[in-house]
Amino acid sequence: MAIKDFTYTGLPARVIFGRGALRQLEAEIDHLGSRRALVLSTPEQRDQAERIADILGPRSAGVFAKAVMHVPIETAREAREVAQQLGADCAVAIGGGSTTGLGKAIALESGLPILAIPTTYAGSEMTPVYGLTENGIKRTGKDIRVLPKTVIYDPELTTTLPLELSITSGMNAIAHAAEGLYAQDGNPVMSLLAEEGIRALAEGLKRLAQAPADLDARADCLYGAWLCSTVLGNVGMALHHKLCHTLGGSFNLPHAPTHTIVLPHAIAYNEQAAPEAAQRILRALGASGSAGGALHDLARSLGAPTTLKALGVSEADLDKATGIALANPYWNPRPIEREAIRGLLQNAFEGNRPA
């Protein structure tokens, strides 16, 4: 197989991985050269944020526990103002994509360094990608300023993540790697990471579904999520992410379940235009046939949601979503065709297994 021409630029990343890695938090704050950290979380994870603040003691500037999905611009502005008022010189984001996204929004305007402590498999912590939602439209961009300076991966912190959320979060991470396999700016290094990330997550999630407290399975999932998010941070996005950003930003759908439901259909849409990517996905899953079908089967076997209807989407919403997605499409290996995209969304709405 001939290797295509490519350009590879490695992103700076400091990763602390392992059970009990949270014990290194204070040393990592020192490594950043910071003295006052604003701790960020969602309202639901305030207890974890307070624990982080207690660990930091006088180095904690306070807790801002208002992170929500899709980073509304109003929340981002409030968080930036609070950070400034409290004299914070860094932010510690504990949680999933919503909290890391809030940290990124702060960094985008202020340059405040972010230390991320993921408790899900969302993967935002390894990417310079940010998203802000204003007037019902989610816009995304890339800026190296928002990339967390340090990431602490501690599998022990993921044990409180409910099984259902663990599964959809893991499927969301798989989506990052799956699209990275046919990205316009992809390269062999990212393809290796993507395939290994999909393999580790799929195997870890299967074991987790049988034993949610299995710390080794959670470590495998966190490892896979790290690899998958590294891929997302280094290459561009395509149809799958465009559709999910549209559905999430415009209809306020939950991020990870939306990715879980749409992924098999987006991969099936691109399968013939990206056969090598499809083969890598199948190999990583230990499956044969259709890559889109295999991803759908994985989601069903894990008990994950498979229909947009279950998320509260109406058929009328599908027409609107198609229009928004086509108005400003991302690059995609297969041309974006209105009728085909509308059909893709219909299948995702009904939960049909993609052919």
C-alpha positions as CSV (number, residue, x, y, z in Angstrom):
1,M,0.0,0.0,0.0
2,A,1.5,3.3,-1.1
3,I,1.7,6.0,1.6
4,K,0.2,9.3,0.5
5,D,2.1,12.6,1.0
6,F,1.4,14.3,4.3
7,T,2.4,17.0,6.7
8,Y,2.6,16.2,10.4
9,T,2.8,18.8,13.2
10,G,2.9,17.4,16.7
11,L,0.9,19.3,19.3
12,P,2.5,20.0,22.7
13,A,1.1,17.7,25.4
14,R,2.0,16.8,28.9
15,V,0.1,13.7,30.1
16,I,0.1,12.2,33.5
17,F,-1.6,8.8,33.4
18,G,-2.2,6.2,36.0
19,R,-4.2,5.1,39.1
20,G,-3.9,7.8,41.8
21,A,-2.4,10.3,39.3
22,L,-4.5,13.0,41.0
23,R,-1.8,13.0,43.8
24,Q,0.4,14.8,41.4
25,L,-2.0,17.8,41.0
26,E,-0.1,20.3,43.2
27,A,3.2,19.4,41.5
28,E,1.6,20.0,38.1
29,I,0.3,23.4,39.2
30,D,3.9,24.2,40.1
31,H,5.0,23.0,36.7
32,L,2.7,25.5,35.1
33,G,4.2,28.3,37.2
34,S,0.8,29.1,38.6
35,R,-0.3,30.0,42.1
36,R,-4.1,30.5,42.1
37,A,-6.3,28.0,40.3
38,L,-10.0,28.5,39.5
39,V,-11.6,25.0,39.6
40,L,-14.3,24.4,36.9
41,S,-17.1,21.8,36.8
42,T,-20.7,21.2,36.0
43,P,-23.3,21.7,38.7
44,E,-23.6,17.9,39.0
45,Q,-19.8,17.6,39.7
46,R,-19.5,20.3,42.2
47,D,-18.5,17.8,44.9
48,Q,-15.5,16.7,42.8
49,A,-14.6,20.3,42.2
50,E,-14.7,21.1,45.9
51,R,-12.4,18.1,46.5
52,I,-9.9,19.5,44.0
53,A,-10.2,22.9,45.7
54,D,-9.5,21.3,49.1
55,I,-6.4,19.5,47.7
56,L,-5.1,22.8,46.4
57,G,-5.8,24.6,49.7
58,P,-4.6,28.2,49.5
59,R,-3.7,27.7,45.8
60,S,-7.5,27.5,45.0
61,A,-9.0,30.7,43.9
62,G,-12.5,29.2,44.1
63,V,-15.0,27.0,42.3
64,F,-17.1,27.8,39.3
65,A,-19.6,25.0,38.9
66,K,-21.7,26.3,36.0
67,A,-20.4,24.4,33.0
68,V,-23.1,23.1,30.7
69,M,-23.3,21.4,27.3
70,H,-22.2,23.2,24.1
71,V,-20.7,26.1,26.1
72,P,-23.3,29.0,25.8
73,I,-21.4,32.2,25.2
74,E,-23.1,33.8,28.2
75,T,-21.6,31.1,30.5
76,A,-18.2,31.6,29.0
77,R,-18.3,35.3,29.5
78,E,-19.3,34.9,33.2
79,A,-16.6,32.4,33.8
80,R,-13.9,34.7,32.3
81,E,-15.2,37.6,34.5
82,V,-15.1,35.4,37.7
83,A,-11.5,34.2,36.9
84,Q,-10.4,37.8,36.5
85,Q,-12.2,39.0,39.7
86,L,-10.6,36.2,41.7
87,G,-7.2,36.8,40.4
88,A,-6.8,33.2,39.0
89,D,-3.7,32.6,37.0
90,C,-4.8,29.1,35.8
91,A,-7.9,26.9,35.6
92,V,-8.4,23.3,36.6
93,A,-11.2,21.7,34.6
94,I,-12.5,18.5,36.2
95,G,-15.2,16.6,34.3
96,G,-16.1,15.9,30.7
97,G,-16.3,17.9,27.5
98,S,-18.6,20.5,28.8
99,T,-16.2,21.5,31.6
100,T,-13.1,21.3,29.4
101,G,-14.9,23.4,26.8
102,L,-15.6,26.0,29.3
103,G,-11.9,26.1,30.3
104,K,-11.1,26.5,26.6
105,A,-13.5,29.4,26.3
106,I,-11.7,31.2,29.1
107,A,-8.3,30.5,27.6
108,L,-9.4,31.7,24.2
109,E,-9.9,35.3,25.4
110,S,-7.5,35.5,28.4
111,G,-4.7,33.0,27.6
112,L,-5.2,31.5,31.0
113,P,-3.4,28.0,31.1
114,I,-5.7,25.1,31.6
115,L,-5.0,21.8,33.5
116,A,-7.6,19.2,32.6
117,I,-8.7,16.2,34.7
118,P,-11.1,14.2,32.5
119,T,-13.6,12.0,34.3
120,T,-15.3,10.9,31.0
121,Y,-14.0,9.7,27.7
122,A,-15.0,12.8,25.7
123,G,-11.5,13.7,24.6
124,S,-11.7,17.5,24.4
125,E,-8.6,17.8,26.7
126,M,-6.2,16.7,23.9
127,T,-7.5,19.1,21.2
128,P,-7.1,22.8,20.3
129,V,-10.7,22.7,19.1
130,Y,-13.2,24.9,20.9
131,G,-17.0,25.4,20.5
132,L,-19.3,28.2,21.5
133,T,-23.1,28.4,21.1
134,E,-24.8,31.7,20.5
135,N,-28.4,32.2,19.4
136,G,-28.9,28.5,18.9
137,I,-25.9,28.1,16.5
138,K,-22.8,26.3,17.6
139,R,-19.6,27.5,16.0
140,T,-16.3,25.7,16.3
141,G,-12.7,26.7,15.7
142,K,-9.1,25.7,16.4
143,D,-6.6,27.8,18.4
144,I,-3.5,26.5,20.1
145,R,-4.2,28.8,23.0
146,V,-7.1,26.6,24.2
147,L,-5.1,23.4,24.3
148,P,-4.8,22.3,28.0
149,K,-1.1,22.5,29.1
150,T,-1.4,19.4,31.3
151,V,-3.8,16.5,31.4
152,I,-4.1,14.2,34.4
153,Y,-5.7,10.9,33.5
154,D,-6.7,8.9,36.7
155,P,-8.9,5.9,36.1
156,E,-10.1,6.0,39.7
157,L,-11.9,9.3,39.0
158,T,-14.0,7.6,36.3
159,T,-15.6,5.0,38.6
160,T,-18.5,7.3,39.5
161,L,-19.4,7.8,35.8
162,P,-22.7,5.8,35.3
163,L,-22.4,2.9,32.9
164,E,-24.8,4.5,30.4
165,L,-22.7,7.7,30.3
166,S,-19.5,5.7,30.2
167,I,-20.7,3.8,27.1
168,T,-21.9,6.9,25.1
169,S,-18.8,8.8,26.1
170,G,-16.7,6.0,24.8
171,M,-18.6,5.8,21.6
172,N,-18.2,9.6,21.2
173,A,-14.4,9.0,21.6
174,I,-14.5,6.3,18.9
175,A,-16.1,8.8,16.6
176,H,-13.1,11.1,16.9
177,A,-10.7,8.4,15.7
178,A,-13.1,6.9,13.1
179,E,-13.3,10.2,11.2
180,G,-9.6,10.8,11.7
181,L,-9.0,7.8,9.5
182,Y,-10.3,9.6,6.4
183,A,-9.5,13.2,7.4
184,Q,-8.3,15.4,4.6
185,D,-5.1,16.2,6.6
186,G,-4.7,12.7,8.0
187,N,-1.3,10.9,8.2
188,P,0.0,7.4,9.0
189,V,0.9,8.3,12.6
190,M,-2.7,9.4,13.4
191,S,-4.1,6.4,11.6
192,L,-2.1,4.1,13.9
193,L,-3.3,5.9,17.0
194,A,-6.9,5.9,15.7
195,E,-7.0,2.2,15.1
196,E,-5.4,1.4,18.5
197,G,-7.7,3.8,20.2
198,I,-10.9,2.3,18.7
199,R,-9.6,-1.2,19.6
200,A,-8.8,-0.3,23.2
201,L,-12.2,1.5,23.7
202,A,-14.3,-1.2,22.1
203,E,-12.7,-3.9,24.2
204,G,-12.8,-1.8,27.4
205,L,-16.4,-0.9,26.9
206,K,-17.5,-4.5,26.4
207,R,-15.8,-5.5,29.7
208,L,-17.3,-2.4,31.4
209,A,-20.8,-3.4,30.3
210,Q,-20.3,-6.7,32.2
211,A,-18.5,-5.2,35.2
212,P,-18.9,-1.4,35.6
213,A,-16.5,-1.3,38.6
214,D,-13.7,-3.0,36.7
215,L,-10.8,-0.5,37.1
216,D,-8.7,-2.2,34.5
217,A,-11.5,-1.9,31.9
218,R,-11.9,1.8,32.9
219,A,-8.1,2.3,32.5
220,D,-8.3,0.7,29.0
221,C,-11.2,3.1,28.1
222,L,-9.3,6.1,29.3
223,Y,-6.2,5.0,27.4
224,G,-8.3,4.6,24.3
225,A,-10.0,7.9,24.8
226,W,-6.6,9.6,25.1
227,L,-5.5,8.2,21.7
228,C,-8.8,9.0,20.0
229,S,-8.8,12.6,21.3
230,T,-5.1,13.0,20.2
231,V,-6.3,12.1,16.7
232,L,-9.1,14.7,16.9
233,G,-6.6,17.3,18.0
234,N,-4.3,16.7,15.1
235,V,-6.6,16.3,12.0
236,G,-9.7,17.9,10.7
237,M,-13.3,16.8,11.1
238,A,-15.8,15.7,8.5
239,L,-19.5,14.9,8.0
240,H,-20.1,13.1,11.3
241,H,-18.9,16.0,13.5
242,K,-20.8,18.5,11.4
243,L,-24.0,16.7,11.8
244,C,-23.5,16.3,15.6
245,H,-22.5,19.9,16.0
246,T,-25.7,20.9,14.1
247,L,-28.0,18.6,16.2
248,G,-26.3,19.5,19.5
249,G,-26.1,23.3,19.0
250,S,-29.4,23.8,17.3
251,F,-31.6,21.4,19.2
252,N,-29.7,21.2,22.5
253,L,-29.3,17.4,22.2
254,P,-26.9,15.6,24.7
255,H,-23.4,15.5,23.1
256,A,-22.3,11.9,23.6
257,P,-25.6,10.1,22.9
258,T,-25.9,12.2,19.7
259,H,-22.4,11.1,18.5
260,T,-23.3,7.5,19.5
261,I,-26.4,7.5,17.3
262,V,-25.1,9.3,14.3
263,L,-21.6,7.7,14.0
264,P,-22.6,4.4,12.3
265,H,-24.7,6.3,9.7
266,A,-22.0,8.8,8.9
267,I,-19.3,6.1,8.6
268,A,-21.7,4.1,6.3
269,Y,-22.2,7.3,4.2
270,N,-18.4,7.6,3.6
271,E,-17.5,3.9,3.5
272,Q,-17.2,3.5,-0.3
273,A,-15.3,6.8,-0.6
274,A,-12.8,5.8,2.2
275,P,-12.4,2.0,2.0
276,E,-9.0,1.9,3.8
277,A,-10.6,3.7,6.8
278,A,-13.5,1.3,6.8
279,Q,-11.1,-1.7,6.9
280,R,-9.1,-0.2,9.8
281,I,-12.4,0.3,11.8
282,L,-13.4,-3.3,11.1
283,R,-10.0,-4.6,12.1
284,A,-10.1,-2.6,15.3
285,L,-13.6,-3.9,16.2
286,G,-12.7,-7.5,15.2
287,A,-15.6,-7.5,12.8
288,S,-16.4,-8.0,9.1
289,G,-18.8,-6.6,6.6
290,S,-19.8,-3.0,6.8
291,A,-17.9,-0.6,9.2
292,G,-21.1,1.4,9.8
293,G,-23.0,-1.8,10.5
294,A,-20.3,-3.0,12.9
295,L,-20.4,0.3,14.8
296,H,-24.2,0.0,15.0
297,D,-23.9,-3.5,16.3
298,L,-21.4,-2.5,18.9
299,A,-23.7,0.3,20.2
300,R,-26.6,-2.1,20.4
301,S,-24.6,-4.8,22.2
302,L,-23.6,-2.2,24.8
303,G,-27.2,-1.0,25.3
304,A,-26.4,2.4,23.9
305,P,-29.2,4.6,22.4
306,T,-29.5,4.1,18.6
307,T,-32.4,6.5,17.6
308,L,-32.6,10.3,17.5
309,K,-36.3,9.9,18.2
310,A,-35.4,8.8,21.7
311,L,-33.6,12.1,22.3
312,G,-36.7,14.1,21.5
313,V,-36.0,15.0,17.9
314,S,-39.0,15.3,15.6
315,E,-39.1,14.4,11.9
316,A,-39.6,18.1,11.1
317,D,-36.3,18.9,12.9
318,L,-34.5,16.6,10.4
319,D,-35.3,19.0,7.5
320,K,-34.0,22.0,9.5
321,A,-30.9,20.0,10.5
322,T,-30.2,19.1,6.9
323,G,-30.4,22.7,5.8
324,I,-28.1,23.9,8.6
325,A,-25.5,21.1,7.9
326,L,-25.5,21.9,4.2
327,A,-25.2,25.7,4.7
328,N,-21.6,25.5,5.9
329,P,-20.4,21.9,5.4
330,Y,-17.0,20.5,6.6
331,W,-14.8,18.8,4.1
332,N,-15.8,15.2,3.5
333,P,-14.5,12.3,1.4
334,R,-17.8,11.8,-0.3
335,P,-19.7,14.8,-1.7
336,I,-22.4,16.2,0.6
337,E,-25.8,15.5,-1.1
338,R,-29.0,16.9,0.3
339,E,-31.2,13.9,-0.3
340,A,-28.6,11.5,0.9
341,I,-28.0,13.5,4.1
342,R,-31.7,13.7,4.7
343,G,-31.9,9.9,4.3
344,L,-28.9,9.5,6.7
345,L,-30.7,11.5,9.4
346,Q,-34.0,9.6,8.8
347,N,-32.1,6.3,9.4
348,A,-30.6,7.7,12.5
349,F,-34.0,9.0,13.6
350,E,-35.5,5.5,13.3
351,G,-32.4,3.5,14.4
352,N,-32.1,1.5,11.3
353,R,-28.9,-0.6,10.9
354,P,-26.9,1.1,8.1
355,A,-26.1,-1.2,5.1
